[in-house]
């Protein structure tokens, strides 16, 4: 191992030791959220406007896979956003607390 690897390992060990010594516990990042169903009735797929959906999205064995490339266009001709491919949820919009 090189000196950088030893340093990172040492710092990680010290951090873990101090974390445990202070009695800290991991934070539950899902606290306050409620599991909601995900099906095609409550989401829209957004992908570059000039590309077929099959070129940026697949669903297989319970996994949604999405691709985006830096050369992609936004999801609509009038959008000012950067390239993206995403699932937009309907009916579960956050209004506060996030």
N, C-alpha and C positions, 0 to 999 in steps of 0.2 A: 504494500500500500504506500501511496505517496503521502507527503506531509499534509496536503489539503484534506485527504480522506481521514487521517488521524485527527486533525483539528475538528472537522465536522462531527466525527464520532464522539470526541471529548465534549464538545459543546452540547450535543444532543444528550449525552449521559448526565451532564451537570444540570441541564434544564429539567430532565425527567426527575432527577433526585430532588431538586428544589420544589418542583411541582408536587411530588408526593409528600415531601417533608412539610409543606405548608398546608397539607390536608385538602388540597383542591381536588375537585371531581370534574370529569368531563361535562361540558355543557350540552344539553339536549337541544339541538338546533331545530327539532320538529315540534317543540313544545308550543301548544296553542293552535297548531294546524290540525285539520281534520282530513282524513283520507277521503278522496272523492273519486267516483268512477271516471274512467277515461274511455270514451268510445266515440265513434265518428259522429254521433249526434251532438256532441258538445265541444268539438274542436274544428278549426280550419287550418289547413296546411298553407303556409306562405313560402313561396319559392320564387326564384327569378322569373320574371314575366315572360322571358323568351325561351324557357327550357321546359320540356315535358316533366310532369311530376315524377315519373318513374326514374328520371335521371338524377333526382335529388332526394328521393324518399323510398323507403321500403319498410314493410312490416312482416316479420317472420318469427315464428316461435315465441310470440309475446314481446318482441323487441321492436321499437320504432327506431329506425336508423335514418339520419338526415345528413346530407353533405352540403358544404358550401365552399366555393373557391373564390380566391381574391379577385378573379376576373369576372365574377358573376355580376349581373345587374340587380337592382332592388326588386321588390315583389310587385311593384306596379310602375308604369311609365312616369307617373306624377310623384312618386315617392322620393324624398330627399335623403333616405337612409342609405347606409352602406349595404353591401351584399349580405344576404342572410337566407337561411332556410330554417323555418321554425314551425312549431305547433302553437297556434293561438287558441287559448281556451275561451269558451263562451260560457257566461253565467257564473263564473268564479272569479270575477275581477276583484282585485284587492282595493280597498278604499282607505284602510288605515292599519297601523300596527306592523307594517312590513318595512 
